[in-house]
Amino acid sequence: LHNLIVLFGYKKQINEKLSLLALTLNQINAGPESVSLKNYQPGFYTLFTIAKSNTLKYKLGALYKYEFSGPFIIPLFGVDWQVNDKLQVFGTLPITANVIYKPGDKLGYGLSFKGSIATYALESGGTDTYLQENNNEIHALLDYYVAENIVLQAKVGYQIDNKYRRYSPDDKVDAHMGPVVLGDDRTPISRIYG
């Protein structure tokens, strides 16, 4: 499977407590025989960050992507909290979550979560289909801080939910809204891991 994504973004500090991040997601997800502009999947990501203090920021936004299964729309809720000088909690749910403990200047360790849904255009023997990937992972991680803004990271993880299902291109949902799927009466052509 191939994934090509080009992001264009805009970041604006609206006032001292509020900022905006807006991204266009321009992607093609496809198998080797299906990489073409006809499989273009547009998307938009908008996130407002509200600074409550120097150590606590909240994030609210939304993600929209066109997937081959139908529209994918999820609300985003996040936090960036420097609990103390060694512990940080940050992420944007339901996509990412991280807890990092940094006992010194060079090393940190913690846990992370990553959730994703993606669809890929496939062609096999002249028949078009799409593959839907649902993936949720947890990781233990180790960070090594080379410089202030350069970090090397090692991860060991486990996939807590990993499903691949293949569908006919006309088999769609009304909308994905995070874990809630509206109008899903699709029948998979084949399943891998669930």
BALOBA-1460 file (C-alpha; in Angstrom, 3 decimals):
// residues 194
<rec num="1" residu="l" x="0.000" y="0.000" z="0.000"/>
<rec num="2" residu="h" x="1.162" y="3.506" z="-0.797"/>
<rec num="3" residu="n" x="0.375" y="6.772" z="0.969"/>
<rec num="4" residu="l" x="1.211" y="10.181" z="-0.483"/>
<rec num="5" residu="i" x="0.158" y="13.193" z="1.555"/>
<rec num="6" residu="v" x="0.852" y="16.886" z="1.027"/>
<rec num="7" residu="l" x="-0.108" y="19.296" z="3.800"/>
<rec num="8" residu="f" x="-0.693" y="23.019" z="3.463"/>
<rec num="9" residu="g" x="-1.145" y="24.890" z="6.707"/>
<rec num="10" residu="y" x="-1.897" y="28.180" z="8.326"/>
<rec num="11" residu="k" x="-1.165" y="29.098" z="11.931"/>
<rec num="12" residu="k" x="-2.457" y="32.289" z="13.516"/>
<rec num="13" residu="q" x="-1.993" y="33.639" z="17.024"/>
<rec num="14" residu="i" x="-5.393" y="35.298" z="17.451"/>
<rec num="15" residu="n" x="-4.596" y="36.791" z="20.846"/>
<rec num="16" residu="e" x="-2.287" y="35.926" z="23.737"/>
<rec num="17" residu="k" x="-4.494" y="33.003" z="24.826"/>
<rec num="18" residu="l" x="-5.976" y="31.725" z="21.562"/>
<rec num="19" residu="s" x="-4.339" y="30.322" z="18.423"/>
<rec num="20" residu="l" x="-5.593" y="28.556" z="15.303"/>
<rec num="21" residu="l" x="-4.008" y="25.814" z="13.224"/>
<rec num="22" residu="a" x="-5.689" y="24.999" z="9.898"/>
<rec num="23" residu="l" x="-4.400" y="22.342" z="7.490"/>
<rec num="24" residu="t" x="-5.527" y="21.004" z="4.149"/>
<rec num="25" residu="l" x="-4.826" y="17.297" z="3.777"/>
<rec num="26" residu="n" x="-4.164" y="16.278" z="0.190"/>
<rec num="27" residu="q" x="-3.621" y="12.544" z="-0.034"/>
<rec num="28" residu="i" x="-3.657" y="9.526" z="-2.255"/>
<rec num="29" residu="n" x="-3.902" y="6.146" z="-0.522"/>
<rec num="30" residu="a" x="-3.704" y="3.257" z="-2.958"/>
<rec num="31" residu="g" x="-2.257" y="-0.090" z="-3.871"/>
<rec num="32" residu="p" x="0.624" y="-0.144" z="-6.394"/>
<rec num="33" residu="e" x="-1.704" y="-0.524" z="-9.409"/>
<rec num="34" residu="s" x="-4.094" y="2.236" z="-8.279"/>
<rec num="35" residu="v" x="-1.888" y="5.292" z="-7.616"/>
<rec num="36" residu="s" x="-3.503" y="8.088" z="-9.644"/>
<rec num="37" residu="l" x="-5.290" y="11.410" z="-9.207"/>
<rec num="38" residu="k" x="-8.660" y="9.645" z="-9.505"/>
<rec num="39" residu="n" x="-7.926" y="8.317" z="-6.006"/>
<rec num="40" residu="y" x="-7.337" y="11.769" z="-4.497"/>
<rec num="41" residu="q" x="-8.738" y="12.132" z="-0.963"/>
<rec num="42" residu="p" x="-9.117" y="15.738" z="0.288"/>
<rec num="43" residu="g" x="-9.341" y="16.649" z="3.950"/>
<rec num="44" residu="f" x="-9.273" y="19.514" z="6.424"/>
<rec num="45" residu="y" x="-7.944" y="19.776" z="9.970"/>
<rec num="46" residu="t" x="-8.766" y="22.718" z="12.214"/>
<rec num="47" residu="l" x="-7.544" y="23.071" z="15.793"/>
<rec num="48" residu="f" x="-7.947" y="25.942" z="18.250"/>
<rec num="49" residu="t" x="-5.535" y="26.071" z="21.191"/>
<rec num="50" residu="i" x="-6.620" y="27.899" z="24.342"/>
<rec num="51" residu="a" x="-3.843" y="28.750" z="26.807"/>
<rec num="52" residu="k" x="-5.167" y="28.642" z="30.375"/>
<rec num="53" residu="s" x="-1.665" y="29.201" z="31.807"/>
<rec num="54" residu="n" x="1.987" y="28.764" z="30.851"/>
<rec num="55" residu="t" x="1.687" y="25.063" z="31.722"/>
<rec num="56" residu="l" x="-1.822" y="24.185" z="30.522"/>
<rec num="57" residu="k" x="-3.383" y="24.455" z="27.055"/>
<rec num="58" residu="y" x="-6.662" y="23.001" z="25.793"/>
<rec num="59" residu="k" x="-7.333" y="22.121" z="22.163"/>
<rec num="60" residu="l" x="-10.650" y="21.931" z="20.310"/>
<rec num="61" residu="g" x="-11.203" y="21.272" z="16.650"/>
<rec num="62" residu="a" x="-12.392" y="18.941" z="13.947"/>
<rec num="63" residu="l" x="-10.997" y="16.659" z="11.257"/>
<rec num="64" residu="y" x="-12.758" y="15.989" z="7.962"/>
<rec num="65" residu="k" x="-11.402" y="13.535" z="5.391"/>
<rec num="66" residu="y" x="-12.979" y="12.021" z="2.342"/>
<rec num="67" residu="e" x="-12.426" y="8.284" z="2.571"/>
<rec num="68" residu="f" x="-13.436" y="5.718" z="-0.041"/>
<rec num="69" residu="s" x="-15.969" y="4.457" z="2.512"/>
<rec num="70" residu="g" x="-17.598" y="7.909" z="2.820"/>
<rec num="71" residu="p" x="-17.064" y="11.119" z="4.808"/>
<rec num="72" residu="f" x="-14.933" y="10.890" z="7.956"/>
<rec num="73" residu="i" x="-15.715" y="13.634" z="10.481"/>
<rec num="74" residu="i" x="-14.443" y="13.653" z="14.052"/>
<rec num="75" residu="p" x="-14.362" y="16.247" z="16.801"/>
<rec num="76" residu="l" x="-10.910" y="16.740" z="18.327"/>
<rec num="77" residu="f" x="-10.213" y="17.381" z="22.005"/>
<rec num="78" residu="g" x="-6.721" y="17.877" z="23.306"/>
<rec num="79" residu="v" x="-4.493" y="19.008" z="26.087"/>
<rec num="80" residu="d" x="-0.881" y="20.084" z="26.482"/>
<rec num="81" residu="w" x="-0.189" y="20.009" z="30.206"/>
<rec num="82" residu="q" x="3.230" y="20.430" z="31.780"/>
<rec num="83" residu="v" x="2.229" y="18.849" z="35.120"/>
<rec num="84" residu="n" x="5.595" y="19.687" z="36.700"/>
<rec num="85" residu="d" x="9.182" y="20.109" z="35.465"/>
<rec num="86" residu="k" x="9.437" y="16.348" z="34.739"/>
<rec num="87" residu="l" x="5.960" y="15.176" z="33.661"/>
<rec num="88" residu="q" x="4.065" y="16.197" z="30.512"/>
<rec num="89" residu="v" x="0.679" y="15.002" z="29.242"/>
<rec num="90" residu="f" x="-0.282" y="15.947" z="25.684"/>
<rec num="91" residu="g" x="-2.249" y="14.810" z="22.680"/>
<rec num="92" residu="t" x="-5.321" y="15.293" z="20.548"/>
<rec num="93" residu="l" x="-7.949" y="12.612" z="21.054"/>
<rec num="94" residu="p" x="-9.075" y="10.387" z="19.455"/>
<rec num="95" residu="i" x="-5.882" y="10.465" z="17.347"/>
<rec num="96" residu="t" x="-2.980" y="10.708" z="19.812"/>
<rec num="97" residu="a" x="-2.246" y="10.761" z="23.542"/>
<rec num="98" residu="n" x="1.145" y="10.873" z="25.279"/>
<rec num="99" residu="v" x="2.501" y="10.832" z="28.816"/>
<rec num="100" residu="i" x="6.231" y="11.614" z="29.030"/>
<rec num="101" residu="y" x="8.380" y="11.608" z="32.172"/>
<rec num="102" residu="k" x="11.722" y="13.384" z="31.782"/>
<rec num="103" residu="p" x="13.901" y="12.878" z="34.884"/>
<rec num="104" residu="g" x="16.915" y="14.712" z="33.399"/>
<rec num="105" residu="d" x="17.971" y="16.894" z="30.483"/>
<rec num="106" residu="k" x="18.753" y="14.085" z="28.015"/>
<rec num="107" residu="l" x="16.340" y="11.182" z="28.632"/>
<rec num="108" residu="g" x="12.588" y="10.790" z="28.834"/>
<rec num="109" residu="y" x="10.249" y="7.821" z="28.804"/>
<rec num="110" residu="g" x="6.546" y="7.245" z="28.699"/>
<rec num="111" residu="l" x="3.481" y="5.862" z="26.980"/>
<rec num="112" residu="s" x="1.720" y="6.862" z="23.784"/>
<rec num="113" residu="f" x="-1.516" y="6.028" z="21.968"/>
<rec num="114" residu="k" x="-2.247" y="6.392" z="18.250"/>
<rec num="115" residu="g" x="-5.565" y="5.750" z="16.547"/>
<rec num="116" residu="s" x="-6.273" y="5.864" z="12.831"/>
<rec num="117" residu="i" x="-8.745" y="4.928" z="10.125"/>
<rec num="118" residu="a" x="-7.675" y="5.015" z="6.486"/>
<rec num="119" residu="t" x="-8.955" y="3.639" z="3.199"/>
<rec num="120" residu="y" x="-6.872" y="2.600" z="0.196"/>
<rec num="121" residu="a" x="-7.974" y="2.215" z="-3.430"/>
<rec num="122" residu="l" x="-7.131" y="-1.239" z="-4.776"/>
<rec num="123" residu="e" x="-7.332" y="-2.863" z="-8.178"/>
<rec num="124" residu="s" x="-7.013" y="-6.571" z="-8.752"/>
<rec num="125" residu="g" x="-7.644" y="-8.231" z="-12.107"/>
<rec num="126" residu="g" x="-9.498" y="-5.180" z="-13.425"/>
<rec num="127" residu="t" x="-11.817" y="-5.020" z="-10.395"/>
<rec num="128" residu="d" x="-11.795" y="-1.882" z="-8.228"/>
<rec num="129" residu="t" x="-12.195" y="-2.268" z="-4.460"/>
<rec num="130" residu="y" x="-11.042" y="-0.412" z="-1.379"/>
<rec num="131" residu="l" x="-9.368" y="-1.571" z="1.802"/>
<rec num="132" residu="q" x="-10.298" y="-0.009" z="5.142"/>
<rec num="133" residu="e" x="-7.687" y="-0.056" z="7.888"/>
<rec num="134" residu="n" x="-8.712" y="0.521" z="11.518"/>
<rec num="135" residu="n" x="-5.706" y="0.698" z="13.794"/>
<rec num="136" residu="n" x="-5.252" y="1.560" z="17.493"/>
<rec num="137" residu="e" x="-1.805" y="1.200" z="19.034"/>
<rec num="138" residu="i" x="-0.187" y="1.730" z="22.426"/>
<rec num="139" residu="h" x="3.569" y="2.198" z="22.821"/>
<rec num="140" residu="a" x="6.207" y="2.390" z="25.493"/>
<rec num="141" residu="l" x="8.746" y="4.964" z="24.375"/>
<rec num="142" residu="l" x="12.200" y="6.258" z="25.154"/>
<rec num="143" residu="d" x="13.280" y="9.771" z="24.116"/>
<rec num="144" residu="y" x="16.861" y="10.983" z="23.817"/>
<rec num="145" residu="y" x="17.137" y="14.772" z="23.548"/>
<rec num="146" residu="v" x="20.054" y="15.498" z="21.189"/>
<rec num="147" residu="a" x="19.417" y="19.254" z="21.358"/>
<rec num="148" residu="e" x="16.556" y="21.479" z="22.551"/>
<rec num="149" residu="n" x="14.349" y="20.764" z="19.518"/>
<rec num="150" residu="i" x="15.870" y="17.483" z="18.282"/>
<rec num="151" residu="v" x="14.672" y="14.219" z="19.812"/>
<rec num="152" residu="l" x="15.505" y="10.618" z="18.907"/>
<rec num="153" residu="q" x="12.668" y="8.290" z="19.884"/>
<rec num="154" residu="a" x="12.525" y="4.499" z="20.238"/>
<rec num="155" residu="k" x="9.134" y="2.783" z="20.579"/>
<rec num="156" residu="v" x="7.885" y="-0.699" z="21.362"/>
<rec num="157" residu="g" x="4.188" y="-1.156" z="20.866"/>
<rec num="158" residu="y" x="1.136" y="-3.324" z="20.688"/>
<rec num="159" residu="q" x="-1.818" y="-3.063" z="18.323"/>
<rec num="160" residu="i" x="-4.914" y="-3.249" z="20.517"/>
<rec num="161" residu="d" x="-7.278" y="-3.078" z="17.535"/>
<rec num="162" residu="n" x="-6.120" y="-3.846" z="14.024"/>
<rec num="163" residu="k" x="-8.649" y="-4.560" z="11.274"/>
<rec num="164" residu="y" x="-8.341" y="-4.659" z="7.513"/>
<rec num="165" residu="r" x="-11.508" y="-5.131" z="5.494"/>
<rec num="166" residu="r" x="-11.966" y="-5.027" z="1.736"/>
<rec num="167" residu="y" x="-15.147" y="-3.585" z="0.189"/>
<rec num="168" residu="s" x="-16.752" y="-2.917" z="-3.177"/>
<rec num="169" residu="p" x="-16.327" y="0.764" z="-4.234"/>
<rec num="170" residu="d" x="-20.113" y="1.302" z="-4.070"/>
<rec num="171" residu="d" x="-20.326" y="-0.071" z="-0.524"/>
<rec num="172" residu="k" x="-20.201" y="3.108" z="1.603"/>
<rec num="173" residu="v" x="-21.318" y="4.513" z="4.949"/>
<rec num="174" residu="d" x="-23.272" y="7.737" z="5.499"/>
<rec num="175" residu="a" x="-20.479" y="9.064" z="7.743"/>
<rec num="176" residu="h" x="-17.730" y="8.037" z="10.157"/>
<rec num="177" residu="m" x="-17.921" y="10.213" z="13.255"/>
<rec num="178" residu="g" x="-15.048" y="8.882" z="15.341"/>
<rec num="179" residu="p" x="-16.047" y="5.508" z="16.768"/>
<rec num="180" residu="v" x="-19.660" y="6.032" z="15.647"/>
<rec num="181" residu="v" x="-20.463" y="4.948" z="12.076"/>
<rec num="182" residu="l" x="-23.734" y="6.118" z="10.543"/>
<rec num="183" residu="g" x="-25.473" y="3.988" z="7.923"/>
<rec num="184" residu="d" x="-22.988" y="1.115" z="7.905"/>
<rec num="185" residu="d" x="-24.648" y="-1.835" z="6.202"/>
<rec num="186" residu="r" x="-21.545" y="-2.761" z="4.218"/>
<rec num="187" residu="t" x="-20.588" y="-6.381" z="3.664"/>
<rec num="188" residu="p" x="-16.818" y="-6.990" z="3.488"/>
<rec num="189" residu="i" x="-15.498" y="-8.901" z="0.500"/>
<rec num="190" residu="s" x="-12.697" y="-10.146" z="2.727"/>
<rec num="191" residu="r" x="-11.345" y="-9.592" z="6.251"/>
<rec num="192" residu="i" x="-7.881" y="-9.658" z="7.704"/>
<rec num="193" residu="y" x="-7.582" y="-9.472" z="11.515"/>
<rec num="194" residu="g" x="-11.260" y="-8.998" z="12.318"/>
